[in-house]
Amino acid sequence: MAERAHVTKNGAILLGDNVACDAYDKRPIRVVTHAHSDHLYGLRKSVKCCEKVIMTPATRDLAEILNDNLNLHQESIQTLEYNKPLKYGDEKITLLKADHILGACQTLVEDAGGIRIAWSGDFRVEGTEPVDCDVLVVEATYGKPSCRRNFNVDVRQLLVDMVEKSLRGGTVYMFGYHGKLQEVMQLLRSADVQVPFVMPERVFEVTKVCENHGMNLGPVSLSSDKEGHELLDGNLPCVAFYHMNQRAHVGLRNSRYCVSGWEFQKPCRQIGDREHLIALSDHSDFDGLIEYVKRTRAKQVITDNFRSDGDALAKEISRRLGVSAVAMPRDTPQTTL
């Protein structure tokens, strides 16, 4: 069964005979599990060359916003709702919900012999129902045993409490990545934080897509509009959301929060005069990855060694679960998140 799945040197997750996920491959079907850039490799080529490029409706809308001049309403694009199987030849393809960013999915391929082959995509095990499968390819972002978040505190409530306190001093700046920022917006709205949210154009566009797909995030304003200028220039109580790559340039005199998964010692750590790092991740930690693999009941496991270092996780899966596991591709990963 091991040959039923593979990870190529350019990051394509191959499932069964026809499906490639999250990077270009010559196979007829390309699946995009979610709209983060490390899962969109070669998408333009896939749209041009593959018979079908499959993704959830939310992933299509987010990916189109995040890739300038990319038209994802072409004939080869097919949006697929969760749990709605698609037949291609002798195989059946199903997208299953993953708790990561809006629209994220796991991918299941069932072949003519009844073998179930799955790719986890990126996920948090807390909100993801693991897919029952025979062969599993699993993400390995936090696949080392040192990557554990054993905090005896509700990180989400901690973030809400800190933001509410900081708002007494004026504008609060929040830094993160697309998808994570909107998760924080929803978290604050759910906690009845009613101040305006201000953001630059790209974050605003992503936010509007998320609202169109059911997330409660408003009211929101563009930082370039009159209202946004007045709020930020006047240091009025609001939360300003910026991509992480803007952290060195904006809000330097204000309370600032960075939401990141790369924090395992403390739920909150001060990293500047008025700046804190909050351990809010959209990936499972090491224990979550092991639990996910266990619950899939997979007989053979491949860890993604392209987007992160999958070797350690493969070894720990074999040692702890007694399951055959190997990291692919065998070469050093091209990129680490």
N, C-alpha and C positions, 0 to 999 in steps of 0.2 A: 504493500500500500504506500510505501514511502515515496515512490515515483509519482504518486497522484498529486503531489504538491511540491513546489520549488520556489526559491527566491533567486531571481537573476541578479547579475552583477550591476544592472542599472535600476534595481529596486522593484521590479515587477513581481508581484505575488501570483504565481501560477497555480490554478486550481483545476483539477480534472484535465480535460482535453481542449477546452475552448475559452476558458476565462483567464484574463490577466487583471489584477487589481493594482491600482495606485501608481502605475508607471506604464509607459508604452511597451507593447510587445506585439508581434505579428499576429497574435491570435485574433479571432473574429470579434470577441467580446471583451470590452474594457469596463471594469467597475471602478467608480470613484467612491471611496468610502466616506470621505468628508472633505471639506474645503480648505484644509491647511496645506501650505505650499509643498511640504514634503510628501504629500499624497496626490499631487497634481502633475508629477513629472511627465513630460511628453504629451500633455493633454491635447495640445493643438494637433499634433501628429495623429493621435488616436481618433480625434474627431474627423480627420481627413481620411484615414486609412482603415479604421475598424468598421465592421458592419453595424455594430451597436455600441454606444457608450452609455452605460447605465449608472444612474445615481438617483437619490431621492430628490423630490422637488425643491426642498430647502437647500440641499447641497448645490444643485444647479444654479439657483439664484445667488447664493453666496459666492460660488466659484466664478460666476460671470462678473460680479462686482469687483472681485479681487484680482481679476485678470483683464487688464484693459484691452479693449477691442477684440475680445473673444466672444463669439456668438455661440451660445449653447442652446439655441432654439433651432438648430439645423436638423435635417432628416435623420442623421445617424444618432442623435441624442434621444434617449428614452428614459423618462423619469418613471420610477417604480416605487410604489408605496411599500411600507413595511409589511412583511408576511404575505405578499402577493407573488406567488411563484411565476417565473418566466421560463418557458420551455425553449431550448435551443438544441436541435438534434436529439440525442439520447440523454441529454442532461437537463436538470432543472435547477434554476438559479433563484435564490431567495435572499432578500435583504432583511436583516433583523436589527431592531433598534439597539444602539449602543449609547451609553451615557458618556458623552464627550463634549462636542459642540452641537449646535442645532443641525439636524439632518444626518448625523453620523450613523453609520451602520456596521454590523458584522455581515459577512458574506458567506452563504452556504451553497455549495454545489453538490447535488446528488446525481451520481452517474447511473448508467443502465444496470450495473450490478448491485445497486443499492448502497454503495459506499458513500458516506457523507464526509465531505471535505470542506473545511471552514477556515476563514481568515478573520481574526478577531477585529482587525482595525484597531484604532486607539479607543480606550474605554476606561471608565471607572467601574469597578466590579459592584459597587454599592447600588448603582442604578441600572445594571446590565444583567439580563438573563442569559447566562452562557448557553451557547448552542451545543446540543448533544451531537457529537461527531466521532468519526473513526480517526481521521487525520486532521490535525490542527496546525495552522500557522498562527503564532501569537506575537504581538508586539512586545518589545523588551526595553522600553524607555527607562524604567526604573527596575531593571532586572538583576541588580546586584543586591546581596543580602543587607548591605549597609543602607540601602534606600528604603527605610521604614519610617512611617509617621505614626508613632505610638504616643499621640498627644492625649492627655487627659483633659481636653478642653474642646468645646465646639468652636472650630475655627471660623465658621460663618458668622456665628453670633458675636464672636470676638471682633471681627471686622466691622460689623454693624455698629457695635458699641463704640469702637474707636473713631469711626467716621462721624457718628452723631456728636461725640465730644469735640472733635476737631472742627466741626461746622460752626461752633460757637465763635471761632476765631476768623471765620470767613471762608473763602474758597478752599476746597480740598481737591488735590490732584490725584488721580488714579491711573496707574500705568500697568499695561498688560498686553496680551495679544488678542487678535480678532477672535471672537467667540467667548473668550474668557472675560473680556470687558463687559459684554452683554450679559453674561451670567452674573457678574457683580451688580449690574444695573437691576436685574430682576430680583436678586437677593435683597437689595436695598429697598426696592418698591414693595416687596413682600413684607418687609419689616416696617412699612409705613413711613419710610423716609421720603418726604414730599418736596424737597428742595428741587430746583431745576437741575437738569443734567445738560452739560455743555460739552461740545466735542468738535474736532475738525471734520472736514468733509468726508474722508474715507471711513472714519469710524461712524459718522452719521449715516452713510449709505448702508453699511453693514447692519447698523441698528434698525433701520427702516425695513430691511429684509427680515430681520428677526421678528419685528412687530407684525409684519405681514403673515408670518407663520405662527402667530399666536402668543409670542412673548409680550408680557406687560412691562413696558419700559418708559413710557412717556410721563410728563412732557420733556421733550428734548429740544435743544437749540444748537445751531451752528456757532462755533466760536467766531466765525467771520461775519455773522449778522449783527445788527445793531443791538439786539437783546443780549447776545453772547458777549459782545464787547463791553456792554455796560456791567454785566455780572462780573466778568474777569477783571476789567480795569478798576472797578469799584471794590474788588475783593469782597463781594457779597456772598452770602451763604449759598453755595451750589457745589456740585461735584463735577469736575472737569475730567473727562476720560480721554486719554491719549495712548497711542500705541507705544510699546516699550522702547522703540527706537527714538522716541522724542524725549526720553527721560532727562537727557543732559541739557535740554534747551528751554523747558517751560516749567513754571511754578516753583522756581528755585527758592523763593522766600516763603513759601506756604507749607502747610502740612501735606505730605506726599506719602502715597502707599503704592508699593509694587506687589502685584499678586504673581506668585511663582510656585511651581512644583518642586524646584530644586532647593528645598529646605526641609531638613529631616531632624534637626536637633530641637528646634523650638517652633511653636506655632506662629510666633511673632518675634522679629529681631530688629533692633534699631540699627540702621545702616547710614544714618546721617543726622544732622542737627534736628531736623523735623521730619525725618523720613524713616519709614518702617517697611520691612519685607514681611509679607503675609504668606504663609504656607498653604495656599489655595491652589490645588492642582486639578486638571481635567484628565489625569492619568492615574491608574492604580499604582500603588507602591508595590514593593517586592511581595509582601504578604498577599496583596490583592491579586497579583499575577498568578501566584501559586494556587490560590483558592479558585481562581477562574479556570485554570487548566484542570484542576481536580474535578470541578463540577461539570466540565465538558465530557468527561469520561473518555477522552481521546486515547487511542492505543499508541499513536505515534505523533510526535510533536516536532515542529520546526520553529525556531525562534528567529525573528527578523534581525539579521545581522547587518542590514544595510542602513537603516535609519538610526540604529543605536547598537551598542555592544551586546550581542545576543549570546555570547559564549558562556558567560557566568550563569545566565538564566537556564540555558540548556543543561548545564552540569547540575544545577540545583534541582531541576525538574526530575532528572534521572535519579539523583540521590534521594530526594525526599518522597517522590511519588512512585518510583520504580517503573517509570515510563520511558520508553526509548525517545530520546530528544537530541536534536542536532541543530547547530546554528548555521544559517545560510544567508548570503553566500559565504564561502569560506574565507574570502579575503577580508582585509581591514575595512570596516564600514566607511563609506564616503562622507557621511555626515552624522553628527551627534546632536541631539536636541537638548 
